[in-house]
Amino acid sequence: QVLLVESGGGLVQAGGSLSLSCAASGRTFSNYAMGWFRQAPGKDREFVAAIRRSGIGTNYRDSVKGRFTISRDNAKNMVYLQMNNLEPEDTAVYYCAADRYYRLELTEQAQAYDYWGQGTQVTVSS
């Protein structure tokens, strides 16, 4: 069992930045690939970014490439999402998630992730 707690959401104007954090506790954090997902009202949950267990190797959805950066600190059991140049379309509840299976490729499928945080709201005003 892994417990995930997100923080860092808030309200920001378009073009601004936010940094999300996700604290993990429980099993060995470095045994999990980590991902960030988001869900806007009335929409399905969608993949945002993922990072390998070691921290070397990342993947992003196309619309956030060049604006968002995922990183992790295995010594602190933390994963981060730095979001720059935010757009109103980025407004959503953001979730971090843990994937316990080793995969050759980072997965973008929400159903592949085993543990989820409670989410943090990000609102970008125009």
C-alpha positions in Angstrom: 0.0 0.0 0.0 1.2 3.5 -0.9 -0.3 6.6 0.4 -0.1 9.7 -1.9 -0.8 13.3 -0.8 -0.8 16.1 -3.3 -0.2 19.8 -2.5 0.5 23.0 -4.3 -2.6 23.7 -6.3 -4.3 27.1 -6.4 -5.5 29.9 -8.6 -3.2 31.6 -11.1 -3.5 33.8 -14.1 -2.8 32.6 -17.5 0.9 32.6 -18.2 1.8 32.0 -14.6 3.4 29.1 -12.8 2.5 26.6 -10.2 4.5 23.8 -8.6 2.7 20.6 -7.5 4.1 18.2 -5.0 3.2 14.7 -4.1 4.4 13.0 -0.9 4.4 9.2 -0.8 4.5 7.0 2.2 4.3 3.2 2.7 6.2 0.9 0.5 9.6 1.7 -1.1 9.0 4.7 -3.2 11.7 3.9 -5.7 9.9 0.7 -6.7 7.1 2.8 -8.4 6.9 4.7 -11.6 5.0 7.8 -10.9 2.5 9.8 -13.0 0.4 12.9 -12.9 -3.1 13.0 -14.3 -5.8 15.6 -14.4 -9.5 15.8 -14.6 -11.6 18.8 -15.6 -15.3 19.1 -14.9 -17.3 16.9 -17.3 -14.2 15.4 -18.8 -12.4 12.1 -18.4 -9.2 11.8 -16.4 -6.2 12.4 -18.7 -2.6 11.7 -18.6 -0.2 14.6 -18.0 3.3 13.2 -17.3 5.1 10.2 -16.0 8.6 9.4 -14.7 10.6 6.2 -14.3 11.5 4.7 -11.0 15.0 6.0 -11.2 14.0 9.5 -12.3 15.7 9.0 -15.6 13.1 8.9 -18.3 9.9 10.9 -18.6 6.9 11.2 -20.8 4.4 14.0 -21.4 1.1 14.6 -23.1 1.7 16.8 -26.2 -0.2 19.8 -24.9 2.1 20.3 -21.9 5.5 19.5 -23.5 7.9 22.4 -23.0 5.7 23.9 -20.3 5.5 21.2 -17.6 8.4 19.2 -16.0 8.0 16.1 -13.8 10.7 15.2 -11.4 11.2 13.1 -8.3 13.4 12.8 -5.2 13.6 9.2 -4.1 15.4 10.1 -0.9 12.5 12.3 0.1 9.7 10.1 -1.4 8.5 13.0 -3.4 7.4 13.6 -7.0 6.9 17.1 -8.4 5.2 18.8 -11.4 6.5 22.2 -12.3 3.9 23.9 -14.5 4.9 27.1 -16.4 3.1 29.3 -18.9 -0.2 27.9 -17.7 -3.3 28.2 -19.9 -7.0 28.2 -18.9 -7.3 24.8 -20.5 -4.9 23.4 -17.8 -7.7 24.0 -15.2 -8.4 20.7 -13.5 -8.0 18.6 -10.4 -4.5 17.1 -10.6 -3.7 13.7 -9.2 -0.5 11.9 -8.7 -0.4 8.1 -9.1 1.9 5.2 -8.6 2.5 2.2 -10.9 4.0 -0.8 -9.2 4.8 -2.8 -12.3 8.0 -2.6 -14.2 7.2 -1.7 -17.8 9.5 -1.2 -20.8 7.6 2.0 -21.6 6.0 4.5 -19.2 2.2 4.0 -19.4 -0.3 6.8 -20.0 -3.2 4.6 -19.1 -4.9 5.6 -15.8 -6.1 2.0 -15.2 -2.4 0.8 -15.0 -1.7 2.9 -11.9 -2.4 1.2 -8.6 -2.4 4.0 -6.1 -3.8 7.5 -6.3 -3.8 10.7 -4.2 -6.9 12.7 -3.4 -6.1 15.5 -5.9 -5.3 19.2 -5.8 -7.3 21.9 -7.7 -5.5 24.0 -10.3 -7.4 26.9 -11.7 -6.0 29.1 -14.4 -7.9 32.4 -15.1 -7.8 34.1 -18.5 
